[in-house]
């Protein structure tokens, strides 16, 4: 089960992914509104084991430490190459707008191909650098959570520090577009799409 809600002034999608058999859950990209996300979890009756981050920009990590306090025993995971964004306000871009967001270090440094076990579900880490050095997507039985790598009709911007258009396009074409056409895609901003739709109509990929 994947459910998403836009959070914060930048409207980044936060996702709640759960194993319905065990009620274990993962929060992906809690960018803001930590108490709202916490109430969402309580309404569902889930036990959150992990907070996973597709990348380290402020609009995707802003509520991480607040949720750590509210949830208690939870592990935070991010790809190795973005790990220092949690603890450096300049690198996570928040320092450009104020004093900067500084969070605790990640508990898990995720690697390409790694699988996170969530009850009876498996979540596979797919490294897709380009939007940021450590950008990643998460694949599970219900679809692909693509962060700011792939959007409906677009791709992630690459003009931030550490960005690379070549890397991003390589990852999308060689790691994401090889998935079945009916794979649902849940992006970091905007509406759900599918691999097949993006293959046929995304102007950056056709």
C-alpha positions as CSV (number, residue, x, y, z in Angstrom):
1,X,0.0,0.0,0.0
2,X,1.4,3.4,-1.0
3,X,-0.4,6.6,-0.1
4,X,1.0,10.1,-0.7
5,X,0.3,13.6,0.5
6,X,2.0,16.9,-0.5
7,X,3.7,18.6,2.5
8,X,5.0,22.1,3.1
9,X,5.2,25.2,1.1
10,X,7.1,23.5,-1.7
11,X,4.5,20.7,-2.0
12,X,6.9,17.8,-1.8
13,X,5.1,14.5,-1.8
14,X,5.6,12.4,1.4
15,X,4.7,8.8,1.1
16,X,3.5,6.2,3.6
17,X,4.3,2.7,2.4
18,X,2.9,-0.2,4.5
19,X,2.7,-4.0,4.7
20,X,-1.0,-4.5,5.4
21,X,-0.4,-8.0,6.8
22,X,1.9,-6.8,9.6
23,X,1.0,-3.0,9.8
24,X,4.7,-2.2,9.6
25,X,5.3,1.0,7.6
26,X,7.9,3.3,6.1
27,X,7.7,7.1,5.7
28,X,9.4,8.3,2.6
29,X,10.5,12.0,2.2
30,X,8.9,13.8,5.2
31,X,9.7,17.3,4.0
32,X,7.6,19.3,6.4
33,X,4.5,19.1,8.7
34,X,5.8,16.5,11.0
35,X,2.8,16.5,13.3
36,X,0.5,16.1,10.4
37,X,2.4,13.1,9.2
38,X,2.4,11.6,12.7
39,X,-1.4,12.0,12.9
40,X,-1.6,10.3,9.5
41,X,0.4,7.3,10.8
42,X,-1.8,7.1,13.9
43,X,-5.0,7.2,11.8
44,X,-3.7,4.2,9.8
45,X,-2.7,2.3,12.9
46,X,0.8,1.6,11.6
47,X,4.2,1.0,13.3
48,X,6.8,3.0,11.4
49,X,10.2,1.1,11.3
50,X,12.0,3.4,8.8
51,X,12.2,6.9,7.4
52,X,13.7,6.6,3.9
53,X,14.9,9.6,1.9
54,X,15.1,9.8,-1.9
55,X,17.7,12.6,-1.5
56,X,18.9,15.3,0.9
57,X,17.3,18.5,-0.3
58,X,15.5,20.5,2.4
59,X,12.0,20.1,1.0
60,X,12.3,16.3,1.4
61,X,14.0,16.1,4.8
62,X,12.6,18.9,6.8
63,X,10.4,16.9,9.3
64,X,12.9,14.0,9.8
65,X,14.1,14.9,13.3
66,X,10.6,15.9,14.5
67,X,9.3,12.5,13.4
68,X,12.3,10.8,15.1
69,X,11.1,12.3,18.4
70,X,7.4,11.6,17.8
71,X,7.9,8.0,16.6
72,X,10.7,6.9,18.9
73,X,12.3,3.7,17.6
74,X,12.8,4.5,13.9
75,X,15.8,4.3,11.6
76,X,16.6,7.0,9.0
77,X,18.1,5.9,5.7
78,X,19.6,7.9,2.8
79,X,22.1,7.1,0.0
80,X,25.7,7.4,1.0
81,X,26.5,10.3,-1.4
82,X,23.7,12.5,0.1
83,X,24.3,11.6,3.8
84,X,26.1,14.9,4.6
85,X,23.2,16.9,3.4
86,X,21.4,16.0,6.7
87,X,24.0,17.7,8.7
88,X,25.0,20.7,6.5
89,X,22.5,23.5,5.8
90,X,24.4,24.7,2.7
91,X,24.4,21.3,1.1
92,X,20.7,20.6,1.7
93,X,19.9,24.1,0.3
94,X,18.2,25.4,3.4
95,X,21.1,27.7,4.2
96,X,20.3,29.9,1.2
97,X,17.0,30.9,2.8
98,X,17.9,31.3,6.5
99,X,20.1,29.9,9.3
100,X,20.0,26.4,7.7
101,X,18.5,23.1,8.7
102,X,20.9,20.8,10.6
103,X,19.7,17.3,11.4
104,X,21.1,14.2,13.1
105,X,23.1,11.8,11.0
106,X,21.4,9.0,9.2
107,X,21.2,5.6,10.8
108,X,21.5,3.7,7.5
109,X,23.7,4.5,4.5
110,X,21.8,2.9,1.7
111,X,23.5,1.2,-1.2
112,X,22.4,0.5,-4.8
113,X,20.5,-2.7,-5.0
114,X,20.0,-3.0,-1.2
115,X,16.6,-4.4,0.0
116,X,14.8,-3.1,3.0
117,X,12.5,-5.7,4.6
118,X,9.2,-4.4,5.7
119,X,7.0,-7.1,7.1
120,X,6.1,-9.2,4.0
121,X,7.3,-6.5,1.6
122,X,10.7,-5.7,0.1
123,X,11.8,-2.2,-0.9
124,X,14.7,-2.1,-3.3
125,X,17.1,0.9,-3.4
126,X,17.9,2.0,-7.0
127,X,20.7,4.6,-7.2
128,X,19.8,7.4,-9.7
129,X,22.2,10.3,-9.2
130,X,21.8,13.4,-11.2
131,X,19.3,15.6,-9.3
132,X,21.7,15.2,-6.4
133,X,24.8,13.0,-6.0
134,X,23.0,10.5,-3.9
135,X,19.5,10.5,-5.3
136,X,17.7,7.2,-5.2
137,X,14.4,5.6,-6.1
138,X,12.5,3.0,-4.1
139,X,10.9,0.0,-5.8
140,X,8.3,-2.2,-4.1
141,X,5.4,-4.4,-5.3
142,X,3.0,-1.5,-5.6
143,X,5.3,0.8,-7.7
144,X,8.3,3.1,-7.8
145,X,8.8,6.1,-5.6
146,X,11.0,8.2,-7.8
147,X,11.8,11.3,-5.7
148,X,12.9,14.2,-7.9
149,X,14.4,11.9,-10.5
150,X,11.4,11.3,-12.7
151,X,8.1,13.2,-12.8
152,X,4.9,13.0,-14.9
153,X,6.1,14.5,-18.1
154,X,9.4,15.8,-16.8
155,X,12.6,14.9,-15.0
156,X,14.4,16.4,-12.0
157,X,16.4,19.6,-12.4
158,X,20.2,19.3,-12.4
159,X,21.4,22.9,-11.8
160,X,21.8,22.4,-8.0
161,X,25.3,21.7,-6.6
162,X,26.3,18.1,-7.5
163,X,23.7,17.8,-10.2
164,X,24.4,16.1,-13.6
165,X,22.0,15.8,-16.5
166,X,24.1,13.0,-18.0
167,X,23.9,11.0,-14.8
168,X,20.2,11.6,-14.4
169,X,19.3,10.6,-17.9
170,X,21.5,7.6,-17.8
171,X,19.8,6.4,-14.6
172,X,16.3,7.0,-15.8
173,X,16.9,5.2,-19.2
174,X,19.0,2.3,-17.9
175,X,17.4,1.6,-14.5
176,X,13.9,3.0,-14.5
177,X,12.6,2.6,-18.1
178,X,13.5,-1.1,-18.1
179,X,10.8,-1.7,-15.5
180,X,7.4,-3.0,-16.8
181,X,5.3,-0.4,-18.6
182,X,2.5,-0.8,-16.0
183,X,4.8,0.1,-13.1
184,X,3.2,2.9,-11.2
185,X,5.5,5.9,-10.5
186,X,5.0,8.1,-7.4
187,X,7.2,11.2,-7.9
188,X,8.5,13.7,-5.4
189,X,6.2,16.5,-6.7
190,X,3.0,16.3,-8.7
191,X,0.8,13.5,-9.9
192,X,1.3,9.8,-10.2
193,X,2.3,8.4,-13.6
194,X,3.6,5.1,-15.0
195,X,6.7,3.9,-16.7
196,X,4.8,3.2,-20.0
197,X,3.4,6.7,-20.1
198,X,6.8,8.3,-19.6
199,X,8.4,6.1,-22.2
200,X,5.8,7.2,-24.8
201,X,5.3,10.9,-23.9
202,X,7.9,12.4,-21.6
203,X,9.6,15.0,-23.8
204,X,13.0,14.5,-22.1
205,X,13.0,10.8,-22.8
206,X,11.5,10.2,-26.2
